[in-house]
Amino acid sequence: MKASILADRDFAIGDIDPRLFGAFIEHLGRCVYGGIFEPGHPTADENGFRKDVLDLVKELGPTIMRYPGGNFVSGYNWEDGVGPVEERPTRLDLAWFTTEPNTFGTNEFIDWCRAAEVEPMLAVNLGTRGADAARSLVEYCNHPGGTALSDLRREHGWEKPHGVKFWCLGNEMDGPWQMESKTATEYGRVAYEAAKMMRWIDPKIELAACGSSGRNMPTFGKWEDEVLEHTFDQVGFISLHTYLNNYAKDTPAFLASPDLMDAFIDEVVAIADAVAAKRRSPKRIALSFDEWNVWYRTRRNRQERVKEGWPVAPPILEEIYTMEDALVFGGACISLLNHADRVKCACLAQLVNVIAPIMTETGGPAWRQTIFYPFAQMSRYGRGRSLRTSIKSPSYSASYFDPRGPQDLYYPVPSVPYLKASVVANDDGGLTVFALNRHLTEPLSLDLEVRGFGDLGLAAAETLHHRDLSAVNDKENPDRIKPDRFDDVTVSSSRIEMTLPPASWTVCHFARPK
């Protein structure tokens, strides 16, 4: 089986924003408590941050971190998580039916981001709270001093302002599972007022309005249109969320699902640009894909989502990722890279334990899940400009299942190329190819012609491949699935040839001779 790619340095999709490599921390299960934060753990620092987790986070390479939710934020009083820990209230969290001790809050999150060397992204509660609480949080975080809230931050021990630049105006506000969910009109009005006041306090902040909770929502499309009609002049981003699944146990369809992520992005871009066109505005709304991942095993099972008795940080939504999941995840990475012109921020949901690339044992070790590797490689080698490509590949057809409550949806994908790929012109003058072979049994012979790069040499090449697509990494075998060195690559002038193993994710980085 053969495929080809043609890429030219002068024909780019767009510059890749470093925020494309973001992730997400929510007060959900063991993501915070027992995940990033575990005082008393053998590796914990003076702040209670697990240093073994921090080391893995730095290896993973996220650039921006969304917090504190997620569904959790729609019932969160930010004031509960600041000030002396012994004086903070304990609350019931209706998002995940747990008890929230509030021993980790906004300031601890900022300190953790500094330790992890990532940019903080904060979400404000537009469910049970509103615009006033949102602008107060901006004042607490970003105003230098001389006011009640900025001086309160200083009294709490953080003299300098946090300088948080990126803010989310709520979360999934059209979802009936959300605390005080809203119509598009209700949300659009409160989001506009919150944005207006937040920007009055700090004109330098960047704001993302909530898109609908998913492409399979009945509100999708109309929601984005009306919300942007309200908020267009105040925001720079509209959010998207998607979780790819294999409920149908149909591997070819599952592997095709990232192509529907492409369609989702294109649809939201079209809606945003239609709103701009009605205004005769040259402004272009960027996309913040601030929740994305593979997630389905622990998603619709109540026992996996809710533990009785309102526990603190119970082990819920701890998806165990397979080799198959890693392939689909890699396909999603390619989709993000191939829309770098409009997707300017993205957040893998989530970071630790909860549908996450990193797993921990409370009091014990931490290890990498299978999806860790495609993300780490994308973050390391996906810096620069995403190039337009001409791809020729054999294809197949599939029907992807995406349930929506009582109504099941099947999305036909009539022509799925076995090869899904992205080519990045790196900042160092080199080139990186990200390639997914979706054929389950046959290798793929790939011929790549690259123009405008001069002489290139192979600098690094790895492939993720395992004969058992159900294989996982766990505490006992943390390295069962990991990238292997990839040697089946030849470079001759502007032509590159490689043979991709069946059902594989491959990354090849080429550099100019020194």
C-alpha positions, 0 to 999 in steps of 0.5 A: 500500500502506497501514499504520498505527501507534497509540501512546500515551505512557502505554502503554510496553513498558519503559524502554530501558537504555543498555546496549542499544547495546553492541558487542563486541571479540574477539581475532579477525582484525583486530578488535584488531590493525589495528583498534582498536590499531595502533601506528605508524598515522598516527593512532595515539595514545601508546597505539597506539589508532587515533584515526580508529577512535575517532572512528568509534566515537564516531559509532557510539555504543556504550555498553558493550563486551564483551571479550575473547571470544567463543570466544577467551575459553575458552582465554585466560589473563588473566595473559598480557595484563597486565604489561610487554609485552616479558615477555608470552608468545606463545600459540597460539589454538585458537579461531581457529587464530592466534598471539596476541602478547598485546601488547593485554590487559585494562589496554589494553582498559580504557584504550581504553574510557575513550578511547572513552567506553564502559563495559567488559564483561569475560568470564571463561574458564570453558572451560580455566580456572575459578572461581579464575581468574575471581575472581582477575581480579575482584580484579586489576581491582576491588579497591583495593589491599593484596592480591597481585593488586590491588597487581600491577595497581598495579605494572603502572601502574593505581593506581586499580581499574578498577571493571568492573561487568558480567561474562560467565560464559564464552561459548557453553559448549554449543558443541562448537567451544568449548575444553572445552565443557560439559554444562548440569550441568557449566557450571551448577556452575562458573558458580555457584561462579565467580559466588559468589566473584566477588560475594564479592570485589565485591558490586556486579558484575552477572553474565550466565550463558551461554545456549545458543549459538543458537536452532538448537542441540539444547541450546536450552531445556533448557540455559537451564532447567538453567543457571538452576536452578544460577545463579538466585540469583547472576546477573541476566542470561542471554545470547542469541546470534543471527546472521541469514543469507541462505544461501538467497538468499531476500530476503523470507525474509531480511527476515523473519528479525528476527521470529524474533529476537522469538520467540527473545527471548520463548522465553528470557523464558518459560524464565527466568520458569518457573525463577522461578515454581518458586521462587515468586520475584519476581526477573526475569532480564534478557536480555543479547543479547551477540552479534547481527548479520547474518553468513553469507558468511564464516561456514561457509567454512573459508578465511574462518575459518582461515589456515594457518601460525598467523598473527598477526591475519589478515584473517578473517571480514571480512564486506562488508555490502550494502544488503540486510544493512542493512535486516535489521540495522535490523529487528534493531534494532527487535526489540531496542527492542521488547523493552526490558522484558527485553533490558537489554543487547545487543552488536553483534558485532563492532566493527571489521573482523570482521563489523563496522560499521567497516572499516579498511585496516592502515596506511590509512583507516577507513570505515563499512559499511552496517550502521553507520547503523541502529546509530548512529541507534538509539543516538542516537534510541533513548533513553527508553521503548519504546512499545506499538504497534498496527500494521496492515500488509499481510503476506506469508509466508516460510520462513527457512533456518537451517542446523545442521550436517547438519540443515537447519532451515526456520522458517516465518514465516506472516504477516510484516508489510511494516511493522516498526516501533518507537516511542520516547518520548524522554527529551527529551519528543520521539518517534522512529519507526523503520520498516522497509518490507520490500516490495521494489517498493512504497512504503508509506503510513504513518499514525501516530497518537500520543497524549499528546505534545501538539504535535510538530514534525519535528526530523530524518528520514533514510532508508536506501534504494538501488535496488541491494540488493547495493550496498556501501561500500568503500575506493574508495566509502565513502559509496555507501550512507548515509542521505538526508534524508527529506522525505515527512513531514507532522505535524498535531496528533497525526497523522503521515503519511509514505511509506516508499520500497520496501526502506527503513529510515527514522528520524524524530525529532519534538520539542516546539516550544521 
